[in-house]
Amino acid sequence: MAKQAKTAIKAKSAIDPNAKAFTKVIRCERSPKTGAYIFKESMVHKDNLAAALK
């Protein structure tokens, strides 16, 4: 097994600390033109999740 470099230590992430408060919502809808299914994706705050799924 190879040794890991000391520089490979995980640094603090540059991701927003509030990022875990959001959920990706994928909704399936029918196209009015063709009748085929369309998938719409959106990022919703977890507090507004129930309202987004109605």
PyMOL commands that place a pseudoatom at each C-alpha (Angstrom):
pseudoatom trace, name=CA, resn=MET, resi=1, chain=A, elem=C, hetatm=0, pos=[0.000, 0.000, 0.000]
pseudoatom trace, name=CA, resn=ALA, resi=2, chain=A, elem=C, hetatm=0, pos=[1.238, 3.442, -0.849]
pseudoatom trace, name=CA, resn=LYS, resi=3, chain=A, elem=C, hetatm=0, pos=[1.694, 6.113, 1.762]
pseudoatom trace, name=CA, resn=GLN, resi=4, chain=A, elem=C, hetatm=0, pos=[-0.450, 9.213, 1.643]
pseudoatom trace, name=CA, resn=ALA, resi=5, chain=A, elem=C, hetatm=0, pos=[1.278, 12.548, 1.322]
pseudoatom trace, name=CA, resn=LYS, resi=6, chain=A, elem=C, hetatm=0, pos=[1.086, 14.853, 4.307]
pseudoatom trace, name=CA, resn=THR, resi=7, chain=A, elem=C, hetatm=0, pos=[-0.287, 17.542, 2.002]
pseudoatom trace, name=CA, resn=ALA, resi=8, chain=A, elem=C, hetatm=0, pos=[-3.329, 15.375, 1.317]
pseudoatom trace, name=CA, resn=ILE, resi=9, chain=A, elem=C, hetatm=0, pos=[-4.878, 16.402, 4.630]
pseudoatom trace, name=CA, resn=LYS, resi=10, chain=A, elem=C, hetatm=0, pos=[-8.377, 17.663, 4.050]
pseudoatom trace, name=CA, resn=ALA, resi=11, chain=A, elem=C, hetatm=0, pos=[-8.620, 21.427, 4.159]
pseudoatom trace, name=CA, resn=LYS, resi=12, chain=A, elem=C, hetatm=0, pos=[-11.737, 23.246, 5.207]
pseudoatom trace, name=CA, resn=SER, resi=13, chain=A, elem=C, hetatm=0, pos=[-14.268, 23.148, 2.437]
pseudoatom trace, name=CA, resn=ALA, resi=14, chain=A, elem=C, hetatm=0, pos=[-15.044, 26.271, 0.441]
pseudoatom trace, name=CA, resn=ILE, resi=15, chain=A, elem=C, hetatm=0, pos=[-18.699, 25.177, 0.258]
pseudoatom trace, name=CA, resn=ASP, resi=16, chain=A, elem=C, hetatm=0, pos=[-21.279, 27.425, 1.872]
pseudoatom trace, name=CA, resn=PRO, resi=17, chain=A, elem=C, hetatm=0, pos=[-22.061, 26.135, 5.405]
pseudoatom trace, name=CA, resn=ASN, resi=18, chain=A, elem=C, hetatm=0, pos=[-25.782, 26.623, 4.703]
pseudoatom trace, name=CA, resn=ALA, resi=19, chain=A, elem=C, hetatm=0, pos=[-25.655, 24.305, 1.678]
pseudoatom trace, name=CA, resn=LYS, resi=20, chain=A, elem=C, hetatm=0, pos=[-27.057, 21.379, 3.670]
pseudoatom trace, name=CA, resn=ALA, resi=21, chain=A, elem=C, hetatm=0, pos=[-30.221, 23.396, 4.264]
pseudoatom trace, name=CA, resn=PHE, resi=22, chain=A, elem=C, hetatm=0, pos=[-31.233, 22.956, 0.613]
pseudoatom trace, name=CA, resn=THR, resi=23, chain=A, elem=C, hetatm=0, pos=[-32.817, 19.978, -1.123]
pseudoatom trace, name=CA, resn=LYS, resi=24, chain=A, elem=C, hetatm=0, pos=[-32.918, 19.169, -4.814]
pseudoatom trace, name=CA, resn=VAL, resi=25, chain=A, elem=C, hetatm=0, pos=[-36.516, 18.602, -5.940]
pseudoatom trace, name=CA, resn=ILE, resi=26, chain=A, elem=C, hetatm=0, pos=[-37.238, 16.811, -9.214]
pseudoatom trace, name=CA, resn=ARG, resi=27, chain=A, elem=C, hetatm=0, pos=[-40.839, 17.055, -10.412]
pseudoatom trace, name=CA, resn=CYS, resi=28, chain=A, elem=C, hetatm=0, pos=[-42.383, 15.032, -13.210]
pseudoatom trace, name=CA, resn=GLU, resi=29, chain=A, elem=C, hetatm=0, pos=[-44.923, 16.899, -15.358]
pseudoatom trace, name=CA, resn=ARG, resi=30, chain=A, elem=C, hetatm=0, pos=[-46.644, 16.230, -18.653]
pseudoatom trace, name=CA, resn=SER, resi=31, chain=A, elem=C, hetatm=0, pos=[-45.892, 18.446, -21.624]
pseudoatom trace, name=CA, resn=PRO, resi=32, chain=A, elem=C, hetatm=0, pos=[-49.019, 20.220, -22.899]
pseudoatom trace, name=CA, resn=LYS, resi=33, chain=A, elem=C, hetatm=0, pos=[-47.777, 19.974, -26.517]
pseudoatom trace, name=CA, resn=THR, resi=34, chain=A, elem=C, hetatm=0, pos=[-46.641, 16.378, -26.844]
pseudoatom trace, name=CA, resn=GLY, resi=35, chain=A, elem=C, hetatm=0, pos=[-47.975, 14.659, -23.743]
pseudoatom trace, name=CA, resn=ALA, resi=36, chain=A, elem=C, hetatm=0, pos=[-44.483, 13.382, -22.938]
pseudoatom trace, name=CA, resn=TYR, resi=37, chain=A, elem=C, hetatm=0, pos=[-43.094, 13.609, -19.439]
pseudoatom trace, name=CA, resn=ILE, resi=38, chain=A, elem=C, hetatm=0, pos=[-40.813, 16.519, -18.518]
pseudoatom trace, name=CA, resn=PHE, resi=39, chain=A, elem=C, hetatm=0, pos=[-38.578, 16.541, -15.458]
pseudoatom trace, name=CA, resn=LYS, resi=40, chain=A, elem=C, hetatm=0, pos=[-38.125, 19.919, -13.770]
pseudoatom trace, name=CA, resn=GLU, resi=41, chain=A, elem=C, hetatm=0, pos=[-35.346, 20.340, -11.208]
pseudoatom trace, name=CA, resn=SER, resi=42, chain=A, elem=C, hetatm=0, pos=[-35.106, 23.040, -8.556]
pseudoatom trace, name=CA, resn=MET, resi=43, chain=A, elem=C, hetatm=0, pos=[-33.219, 23.734, -5.339]
pseudoatom trace, name=CA, resn=VAL, resi=44, chain=A, elem=C, hetatm=0, pos=[-35.571, 24.380, -2.407]
pseudoatom trace, name=CA, resn=HIS, resi=45, chain=A, elem=C, hetatm=0, pos=[-34.805, 25.367, 1.175]
pseudoatom trace, name=CA, resn=LYS, resi=46, chain=A, elem=C, hetatm=0, pos=[-35.801, 22.590, 3.572]
pseudoatom trace, name=CA, resn=ASP, resi=47, chain=A, elem=C, hetatm=0, pos=[-38.253, 24.900, 5.349]
pseudoatom trace, name=CA, resn=ASN, resi=48, chain=A, elem=C, hetatm=0, pos=[-40.177, 25.438, 2.074]
pseudoatom trace, name=CA, resn=LEU, resi=49, chain=A, elem=C, hetatm=0, pos=[-40.086, 21.818, 0.965]
pseudoatom trace, name=CA, resn=ALA, resi=50, chain=A, elem=C, hetatm=0, pos=[-43.709, 20.977, 1.752]
pseudoatom trace, name=CA, resn=ALA, resi=51, chain=A, elem=C, hetatm=0, pos=[-44.971, 24.023, -0.127]
pseudoatom trace, name=CA, resn=ALA, resi=52, chain=A, elem=C, hetatm=0, pos=[-42.813, 23.186, -3.155]
pseudoatom trace, name=CA, resn=LEU, resi=53, chain=A, elem=C, hetatm=0, pos=[-44.223, 19.662, -3.415]
pseudoatom trace, name=CA, resn=LYS, resi=54, chain=A, elem=C, hetatm=0, pos=[-47.872, 20.697, -3.356]
for i in range(1, 54): cmd.bond("trace and resi %d" % i, "trace and resi %d" % (i + 1))
show_as sticks, trace
zoom trace
